[in-house]
């Protein structure tokens, strides 16, 4: 009888405190640790980059068909305890940012967008920091939506440098990772990254050839269904990074 009562109480406890939700892992990418922080200069010529693998940026989340001369993208990843590092190569025949105010129509100009979910838990993040959706503009300003549903600069989260030669732009970035407890009104401690940690991740590029709105939004992960422009709201569609020594 005593055992039955204990089992009953155990069941009640777990119904009141359910297990944390977990995102279903997909597009798992193993990311190697670097012994020396790369110089963020838009060159990507360190040996740690030379031995890292390229990943394609080829999922058309928004817009019509495009050709390889209009857009072509790929990226590499590395990490150390302080940062996630991203090297991106974009072939684009036209770079355009028609609005100079970084907090107005920031999604419409040519820009890189990084989606980061520190604990890989997935879920909605439009009005929270359960995940971040950073927009890195041509002028290297970094914008995301704050918890008050207004755009905010997060330039201290991402150090970025872009070099463009002809139609090839090389972006190099160091991203400081923060968890869901991040507050826009206080100082926050960054996450110390460690081996075997999983991070939700997606990368995308807004391509605008001079229009009032972007022509395409090209992502790094396949999103099922008709509405593929979901990463800015739903971290479930992010891929998964697995940090390796």
C-alpha positions as CSV (number, residue, x, y, z in Angstrom):
1,X,0.0,0.0,0.0
2,X,2.8,2.4,0.9
3,X,4.5,1.7,-2.5
4,X,1.3,2.5,-4.3
5,X,0.9,5.8,-2.5
6,X,4.6,6.7,-3.3
7,X,4.0,5.9,-7.0
8,X,0.9,8.1,-7.0
9,X,2.7,11.0,-5.4
10,X,5.6,10.6,-7.9
11,X,3.1,10.8,-10.8
12,X,1.5,13.9,-9.4
13,X,5.0,15.5,-9.0
14,X,6.0,14.9,-12.6
15,X,2.6,16.1,-13.9
16,X,3.2,19.4,-12.1
17,X,6.8,19.6,-13.2
18,X,7.0,18.2,-16.8
19,X,10.2,17.5,-18.5
20,X,11.6,20.4,-20.4
21,X,10.6,20.4,-24.1
22,X,13.3,19.2,-26.6
23,X,13.6,20.2,-30.2
24,X,13.9,17.3,-32.7
25,X,17.5,17.5,-33.9
26,X,18.0,17.8,-37.7
27,X,20.7,19.0,-40.0
28,X,23.3,18.1,-37.3
29,X,26.7,19.8,-38.0
30,X,29.7,18.9,-35.9
31,X,31.8,22.0,-35.2
32,X,35.5,21.8,-34.3
33,X,37.1,23.7,-31.5
34,X,40.0,26.1,-32.3
35,X,43.0,26.6,-30.1
36,X,43.5,30.2,-31.3
37,X,40.8,32.8,-31.9
38,X,40.7,33.9,-35.5
39,X,41.3,37.5,-36.4
40,X,37.9,39.0,-37.4
41,X,39.1,40.8,-40.5
42,X,36.9,39.4,-43.3
43,X,39.8,37.4,-44.7
44,X,39.3,33.9,-43.2
45,X,42.9,32.9,-44.0
46,X,43.7,31.1,-40.7
47,X,44.5,27.4,-40.9
48,X,41.5,26.7,-38.6
49,X,39.3,28.0,-41.5
50,X,41.3,26.1,-44.1
51,X,40.5,22.7,-42.5
52,X,36.9,23.5,-41.7
53,X,34.2,22.1,-44.0
54,X,31.9,24.2,-46.2
55,X,28.1,24.0,-45.8
56,X,25.6,25.2,-48.4
57,X,23.3,28.2,-48.1
58,X,20.7,27.1,-50.7
59,X,17.2,26.8,-49.2
60,X,14.9,29.4,-50.8
61,X,12.7,30.5,-47.8
62,X,11.1,33.4,-49.6
63,X,10.9,34.7,-53.1
64,X,11.0,33.4,-56.7
65,X,13.6,31.4,-58.5
66,X,17.1,32.8,-58.8
67,X,20.3,31.9,-60.7
68,X,23.8,31.3,-59.4
69,X,25.1,34.6,-60.6
70,X,22.4,36.5,-58.7
71,X,23.1,34.6,-55.5
72,X,25.3,31.7,-54.3
73,X,26.3,31.2,-50.6
74,X,28.2,28.9,-48.3
75,X,29.6,29.0,-44.8
76,X,32.0,27.4,-42.2
77,X,31.9,27.1,-38.4
78,X,34.4,27.0,-35.5
79,X,34.2,27.6,-31.8
80,X,36.1,28.2,-28.6
81,X,34.8,28.7,-25.0
82,X,34.0,32.3,-25.6
83,X,32.5,32.4,-29.1
84,X,31.0,30.7,-32.1
85,X,32.8,31.7,-35.3
86,X,31.2,31.9,-38.7
87,X,32.9,32.4,-42.1
88,X,30.5,33.2,-44.9
89,X,31.0,33.6,-48.7
90,X,28.3,35.2,-50.7
91,X,28.3,35.6,-54.4
92,X,25.8,38.5,-55.1
93,X,25.7,40.6,-58.3
94,X,24.2,43.6,-56.4
95,X,24.5,44.8,-52.8
96,X,21.8,47.1,-51.6
97,X,20.6,48.8,-48.4
98,X,18.2,51.5,-49.2
99,X,17.4,52.5,-45.5
100,X,20.3,53.9,-43.5
101,X,18.5,53.9,-40.2
102,X,19.5,50.5,-38.8
103,X,16.2,50.1,-36.9
104,X,13.9,50.7,-39.9
105,X,13.1,48.0,-42.4
106,X,16.3,46.2,-41.3
107,X,15.2,42.9,-42.9
108,X,14.8,44.3,-46.4
109,X,18.4,45.2,-47.4
110,X,21.2,42.8,-48.2
111,X,22.1,41.2,-44.9
112,X,23.2,38.1,-43.1
113,X,20.8,36.6,-40.5
114,X,22.0,34.3,-37.7
115,X,19.5,32.3,-35.6
116,X,20.9,31.1,-32.3
117,X,19.2,28.9,-29.7
118,X,21.7,28.4,-26.9
119,X,20.2,25.3,-25.4
120,X,18.8,23.8,-28.6
121,X,15.3,23.6,-27.0
122,X,13.4,25.0,-29.9
123,X,10.0,26.8,-29.5
124,X,8.7,30.3,-30.2
125,X,11.0,33.3,-29.7
126,X,9.4,36.2,-31.4
127,X,8.8,38.1,-28.2
128,X,11.5,36.5,-26.0
129,X,15.1,35.6,-25.9
130,X,14.4,31.9,-26.0
131,X,16.4,32.2,-29.2
132,X,18.0,35.1,-31.1
133,X,17.5,36.1,-34.7
134,X,20.2,38.6,-35.5
135,X,20.3,40.7,-38.7
136,X,23.8,41.8,-39.6
137,X,23.6,44.6,-42.2
138,X,26.1,45.8,-44.7
139,X,27.3,48.4,-42.3
140,X,27.8,45.7,-39.7
141,X,25.0,46.9,-37.4
142,X,23.3,43.9,-35.6
143,X,19.5,44.1,-35.0
144,X,17.1,41.8,-33.3
145,X,13.6,42.2,-31.7
146,X,13.8,43.0,-28.0
147,X,11.3,41.6,-25.5
148,X,9.3,44.8,-25.7
149,X,8.6,43.8,-29.4
150,X,10.8,46.7,-30.7
151,X,14.0,46.5,-32.7
152,X,17.2,46.9,-30.8
153,X,20.9,47.0,-31.6
154,X,23.0,44.1,-30.3
155,X,26.3,45.1,-31.7
156,X,28.1,43.8,-28.6
157,X,26.8,40.3,-29.4
158,X,28.5,39.9,-32.8
159,X,31.8,41.2,-34.0
160,X,31.6,41.2,-37.8
161,X,33.8,42.2,-40.8
162,X,32.9,42.1,-44.4
163,X,35.2,42.3,-47.4
164,X,33.8,42.6,-50.9
165,X,35.8,42.1,-54.1
166,X,33.8,42.1,-57.3
167,X,30.6,40.1,-56.7
168,X,32.2,38.0,-53.8
169,X,31.6,39.2,-50.2
170,X,33.4,37.4,-47.3
171,X,31.9,37.9,-43.9
172,X,33.7,36.8,-40.8
173,X,32.0,36.8,-37.4
174,X,32.5,36.1,-33.7
175,X,29.2,35.5,-31.9
176,X,28.9,35.7,-28.1
177,X,26.2,33.2,-27.0
178,X,23.6,34.1,-24.4
179,X,20.9,31.8,-22.9
180,X,17.1,32.4,-22.5
181,X,17.5,34.3,-19.3
182,X,19.0,37.3,-21.2
183,X,17.5,40.6,-20.1
184,X,17.5,43.7,-22.2
185,X,17.6,45.9,-19.1
186,X,20.6,44.4,-17.2
187,X,24.1,43.2,-17.7
188,X,24.2,39.6,-18.7
189,X,26.7,36.8,-18.4
190,X,27.6,35.0,-21.6
191,X,27.5,31.3,-22.0
192,X,30.8,29.5,-21.7
193,X,30.8,27.0,-24.5
194,X,31.9,23.4,-23.9
195,X,32.5,20.2,-25.9
196,X,29.4,18.1,-26.7
197,X,27.1,21.1,-26.2
198,X,24.2,21.4,-28.7
199,X,23.2,24.8,-30.1
200,X,20.2,25.5,-32.3
201,X,21.5,27.2,-35.4
202,X,20.3,28.5,-38.8
203,X,21.9,31.0,-41.2
204,X,20.1,33.0,-43.9
205,X,20.8,35.8,-46.4
206,X,18.4,38.6,-47.5
207,X,19.0,39.4,-51.1
208,X,17.9,42.7,-52.5
209,X,18.9,44.0,-55.9
210,X,17.5,47.5,-55.5
211,X,13.8,47.0,-54.8
212,X,11.7,48.3,-52.0
213,X,11.5,44.8,-50.6
214,X,14.0,41.9,-50.7
215,X,13.7,39.5,-53.6
216,X,14.8,36.4,-51.8
217,X,15.5,35.1,-48.3
218,X,17.8,32.1,-48.6
219,X,18.4,29.8,-45.6
220,X,20.7,27.0,-44.5
221,X,18.1,24.5,-43.4
222,X,15.1,22.8,-45.1
223,X,11.8,24.0,-43.7
224,X,8.9,21.7,-44.5
225,X,5.5,23.0,-45.6
226,X,4.5,26.0,-47.7
227,X,5.5,28.7,-45.2
228,X,9.3,28.4,-45.0
229,X,9.9,31.9,-43.5
230,X,9.5,30.7,-39.9
231,X,13.0,31.0,-38.3
232,X,12.3,34.5,-37.1
233,X,9.4,33.1,-35.0
234,X,10.0,29.4,-34.4
235,X,13.3,27.9,-33.3
236,X,12.0,24.4,-34.0
237,X,13.1,24.8,-37.6
238,X,16.8,25.6,-36.7
239,X,19.4,23.0,-37.4
240,X,21.6,21.6,-34.6
241,X,25.3,22.3,-34.0
242,X,27.3,19.8,-32.0
243,X,30.4,21.3,-30.5
244,X,33.4,18.9,-30.7
245,X,37.0,19.1,-29.3
